[in-house]
């Protein structure tokens, strides 16, 4: 069945360009992880500062390893400044 993670984060207008430039470095390791089935990142149409993230992992230990190594919080830290 796997584990699905759905979350969103908001990026202040003055940080968007920086955050968007950093996204490839965040997304790449997740995409390359053997037990990660995918990551989708979309900007919400009605709230331009909000981005939705969906990730799919093989199982709970794979997801826990992803979080433990700091991959999940990195994007939020970059967004917050």
C-alpha positions, 0 to 999 in steps of 0.5 A: 500500500505504501505511505502518502504524504500531503502537505502545503507550505507558504512562501512569502513573496520576497522569498519565492525566487530563492525558494524556487531556485532551491527546489531542484536540490530538494526534489532531486534526492527524493526522486532518486530515492529507491523507495520513493515512488514520486513527488509532486509539487504544485503552486495553488491557483487561488493562493499564489504563495501556497505550494502543495507537496505530495510524496509517495513512499514504499513503506513507513520505514522508508518515509521515516528515513526520509524525514529523519534525514531532514528532507521533508523540513528543508523546503519549509525552512527555505520558505520561512526564511 
